[in-house]
Amino acid sequence: MNERERARRPGGRSARVAAEVHQAVTDLINERGYGNFTVGDVAARAGVADSSIYRRWGNLATLLTDVALTRLNAQSPMPDTGSLAGDLRTYAAQVAREITGPDGLALLRLAVALSSQGHQGQQAGDDLLAERTRQLQSMLDRAVERGEHAPDALSVVDHILAPMYVRVLLGIGPLTPEYVDGLVDRLLVTSTR
């Protein structure tokens, strides 16, 4: 296998390095908080050279954005239960599990921190919201195709995701199944008016 074929092969060393670097970022955010580590710290934690990180991501802000977007895309697959209510309940429960899981708080803090870091940070925040909105819209479009009345994606963010994110970020009570279902119920009632 020549070098060009090796570079195109999915997975392999490149995917392992990216996963190790992403995990190193998440661990460092958990331990030190946003803004309290460098590319060198990430490289040391991941067991790679600084130059590997700079070559692939260019700078720390781009790496952090990639971590947030990659984790967002890997999490919360859009359910297809056959009804909007079922899809929203399943999706909300998945998000609640993720953001209360081992890396959930770190990823939420990363998203918040990125969005407040100048133009590049604002772009990262916009990219995160755009990706989440795109994912939600696919679920909402399916509901409309089935003949259901569906809210817009931003309403899902406002009524379901934002309250959960705020509770986790501020450490306000658990995200019980009853609480999460209540968020979905309120959105469904509001969107049918």
Secondary structure, DSSP 8 states (H G I E B T S, - for coil): --HHHHHHSSSHHHHHHHHHHHHHHHHHHHHH-TTS--HHHHHHHHTS-HHHHHHHHSSHHHHHHHHHHHHHHHS------SSHHHHHHHHHHHHHHHHTSTTHHHHHHHHHHHHTSHHHHHHHHHHHHHHHHHHHHHHHHHHHHTT-----HHHHIIIIIHHHHHHHHHT-S---HHHHHHHHHHHHHHHT-
